[in-house]
């Protein structure tokens, strides 16, 4: 469990700290920029992976779900949302992602749900709320849904293809889809030095490294407990802003960080009671939510022999 927590916390920290890097791409074509980012990320992952398991037909829908909703769609909607709402408001709405992950998990426990609620409260404190107009609220909610789908769609397929398998195949699919769509929407543009640096850093650190770490955490902890670690993203973003001198450390932000930390401690506790949802047969619990498989099993390592797991 400790290894899973460390991996998830590291992934969330990387993503949160990458916000200033993402800002360097302002004005650059969204889809083709993502296509280049994910192409480089896929190349790095292919070098790391010893072998790449081939997905079966039942793996294609969840892989496409991750790409369309949690990767290409998420980034595009996030940019659109910030045109109609303050960043603090979008961040506050996205604070609902841990709650959604905790409630949608079939093996949810009371501690995971309570921890997610506390983390969400901490994120609202950190973000400072904010205002919105027009479709800002709807776009913020869609952004939150994309964050949730990035994890939920991968729950079953991670157990069959392994962490590196899912990270690599989603990057390959995102590259192809982003390149095709971007050709007609936004077009292609040669990045300047700053944009090229941003794309390379996002590809290697945020995509290749953070994606793998996050799915490893989900596989070890389950989507409900791993979800509370999303709260570390705005904490990392705050720390980066303070270090860069772009933001001051206030008592409210310190309270927010403390609240997020408390929520993570609560949410990561091992459940000692029955799941808070409806009772289901024991077999069903062993075939759905990731994170409860032995770390050394062939499923966790991405064996080519598909396990009998129900995809989300």
TORTORKOL-504311 format. One record per residue (C-alpha): y negated, z negated, x negated. Coordinates in steps of 0.25 Angstrom, whole numbers. Last residue first. Layout:
SITE     c2     c3     c1
SITE      Y      Z      X
...
//
This chain:
SITE     c2     c3     c1
SITE      2     64     64
SITE     15     70     58
SITE     28     64     62
SITE     36     61     50
SITE     50     65     47
SITE     49     67     32
SITE     48     81     26
SITE     56     84     14
SITE     46     89      3
SITE     43     75      0
SITE     28     71      0
SITE     28     58     -9
SITE     26     49      3
SITE     38     56     11
SITE     47     55     -2
SITE     45     40     -1
SITE     39     32    -13
SITE     27     27     -5
SITE     36     22      7
SITE     31     28     20
SITE     21     19     28
SITE      8     26     25
SITE      9     38     34
SITE     10     36     49
SITE     20     43     57
SITE     35     43     55
SITE     38     29     52
SITE     30     23     64
SITE     37     33     73
SITE     51     28     69
SITE     47     13     73
SITE     45     17     87
SITE     31     16     92
SITE     23      4     97
SITE      9      7    101
SITE     -3      5     92
SITE     -7     -8     85
SITE      4     -7     75
SITE     13    -19     75
SITE      9    -31     66
SITE      8    -34     51
SITE      0    -22     47
SITE     -2    -21     32
SITE    -17    -23     29
SITE    -25    -10     25
SITE    -33    -11     38
SITE    -38    -25     35
SITE    -42    -23     20
SITE    -48    -10     24
SITE    -56    -16     35
SITE    -61    -27     25
SITE    -65    -16     15
SITE    -73     -8     26
SITE    -80    -21     30
SITE    -84    -24     16
SITE    -89    -10     13
SITE    -97    -11     26
SITE   -103    -25     23
SITE   -107    -19      9
SITE   -114     -7     16
SITE   -121    -17     25
SITE   -126    -25     14
SITE   -132    -13      7
SITE   -128     -5     -5
SITE   -138      6     -7
SITE   -135     21     -6
SITE   -137     33    -15
SITE   -137     26    -28
SITE   -125     33    -33
SITE   -117     20    -34
SITE   -121     16    -20
SITE   -117     30    -14
SITE   -104     29    -20
SITE   -101     15    -15
SITE   -105     19     -1
SITE    -96     31     -2
SITE    -85     22     -6
SITE    -87     13      5
SITE    -88     25     15
SITE    -74     30     10
SITE    -68     16     10
SITE    -67     15     25
SITE    -57     26     24
SITE    -48     15     19
SITE    -46     10     33
SITE    -38     23     36
SITE    -27     20     26
SITE    -22      9     35
SITE    -21     18     47
SITE    -17     30     40
SITE     -5     24     33
SITE     -5     16     20
SITE      4     24     11
SITE      3     38     16
SITE    -12     36     20
SITE    -15     31      6
SITE     -8     43      0
SITE    -16     52      9
SITE    -29     46      4
SITE    -25     46    -11
SITE    -21     61     -9
SITE    -34     65     -2
SITE    -42     57    -12
SITE    -37     64    -24
SITE    -36     78    -21
SITE    -48     78    -11
SITE    -58     68    -15
SITE    -56     68    -30
SITE    -52     83    -33
SITE    -58     91    -22
SITE    -70     82    -20
SITE    -73     82    -34
SITE    -72     97    -36
SITE    -80    100    -23
SITE    -91     91    -28
SITE    -91     97    -42
SITE    -92    111    -36
SITE   -103    107    -27
SITE   -111    101    -38
SITE   -109    113    -47
SITE   -112    123    -36
SITE   -101    128    -26
SITE    -99    143    -24
SITE   -100    145     -9
SITE    -90    150      1
SITE    -92    151     16
SITE    -98    141     26
SITE    -88    145     37
SITE    -81    158     36
SITE    -75    156     22
SITE    -75    141     24
SITE    -64    143     35
SITE    -55    150     26
SITE    -58    141     13
SITE    -57    128     21
SITE    -44    132     28
SITE    -38    136     14
SITE    -43    124      6
SITE    -40    114     17
SITE    -26    119     18
SITE    -24    117      3
SITE    -31    103      3
SITE    -22     99     15
SITE    -10    103      7
SITE    -14     96     -5
SITE    -17     82      1
SITE     -5     83     10
SITE      5     86     -1
SITE     -2     76    -11
SITE      0     65     -1
SITE     15     68      3
SITE     20     80     11
SITE     28     73     22
SITE     21     59     22
SITE      7     65     21
SITE     10     74     33
SITE     11     63     42
SITE     -2     56     40
SITE    -10     68     35
SITE    -16     71     49
SITE    -20     56     50
SITE    -28     55     37
SITE    -37     67     38
SITE    -37     66     53
SITE    -45     53     52
SITE    -56     58     43
SITE    -56     71     52
SITE    -58     62     65
SITE    -69     54     58
SITE    -76     68     55
SITE    -74     71     70
SITE    -81     58     74
SITE    -93     61     65
SITE    -94     75     71
SITE    -94     70     85
SITE   -104     59     81
SITE   -113     69     74
SITE   -113     80     85
SITE   -127     78     89
SITE   -133     66     82
SITE   -129     55     73
SITE   -133     41     68
SITE   -129     32     57
SITE   -119     20     55
SITE   -122     13     42
SITE   -111     20     35
SITE   -106      7     28
SITE   -106     -2     41
SITE    -99      9     49
SITE    -89     10     38
SITE    -86     -5     38
SITE    -84     -4     53
SITE    -74      7     51
SITE    -67     -2     41
SITE    -66    -13     51
SITE    -60     -4     61
SITE    -50      2     52
SITE    -46    -12     47
SITE    -44    -16     62
SITE    -35     -4     64
SITE    -27     -6     51
SITE    -25    -21     54
SITE    -20    -18     68
SITE     -9     -8     63
SITE     -8      7     65
SITE      5     13     63
SITE      3     25     72
SITE    -10     27     65
SITE    -21     32     75
SITE    -28     19     76
SITE    -29     16     61
SITE    -34     31     58
SITE    -44     30     69
SITE    -50     17     64
SITE    -50     22     50
SITE    -58     34     54
SITE    -68     27     62
SITE    -77     25     50
SITE    -79     40     51
SITE    -89     37     62
SITE    -97     28     52
SITE    -97     38     42
SITE   -102     49     51
SITE   -113     39     55
SITE   -117     36     41
SITE   -117     50     37
SITE   -128     52     48
SITE   -124     62     59
SITE   -127     76     63
SITE   -126     83     50
SITE   -116     73     45
SITE   -106     77     55
SITE   -106     91     50
SITE   -102     87     36
SITE    -91     78     41
SITE    -86     89     50
SITE    -84     98     39
SITE    -78     88     30
SITE    -68     83     41
SITE    -64     97     45
SITE    -60    102     31
SITE    -53     89     28
SITE    -48     80     39
SITE    -48     88     51
SITE    -44    102     46
SITE    -37     98     33
SITE    -30     86     39
SITE    -26     93     51
SITE    -21    105     44
SITE    -11     96     36
SITE     -7     89     49
SITE     -4    103     55
SITE      3    108     43
SITE     13     97     41
SITE     22    101     53
SITE     24    115     46
SITE     29    109     34
SITE     20    106     22
SITE     25    110      8
SITE     26     99     -2
SITE     17    100    -14
SITE     23     97    -27
SITE     19     89    -40
SITE      5     87    -33
SITE     -6     84    -43
SITE     -9     99    -46
SITE     -8    103    -31
SITE    -18     91    -28
SITE    -28     97    -38
SITE    -27    111    -32
SITE    -28    105    -18
SITE    -41     98    -21
SITE    -47    111    -27
SITE    -44    118    -14
SITE    -49    107     -6
SITE    -62    107    -12
SITE    -63    122    -12
SITE    -60    122      3
SITE    -69    111      6
SITE    -81    119      0
SITE    -76    131      8
SITE    -77    122     21
SITE    -90    115     18
SITE    -99    126     12
SITE   -108    118      3
SITE   -121    112      9
SITE   -118     98      4
SITE   -107     99     -6
SITE   -113     87    -15
SITE   -112     78     -3
SITE    -96     78     -5
SITE    -98     72    -18
SITE   -107     61    -12
SITE    -96     58     -2
SITE    -85     57    -13
SITE    -86     42    -14
SITE    -80     40      0
SITE    -69     50     -2
SITE    -65     44    -16
SITE    -66     30    -10
SITE    -57     34      2
SITE    -46     40     -8
SITE    -47     27    -17
SITE    -45     18     -5
SITE    -33     26      0
SITE    -26     27    -13
SITE    -28     12    -16
SITE    -24      8     -2
SITE    -11     17     -4
SITE     -8     11    -17
SITE    -10     -3    -11
SITE      0      0      0
//
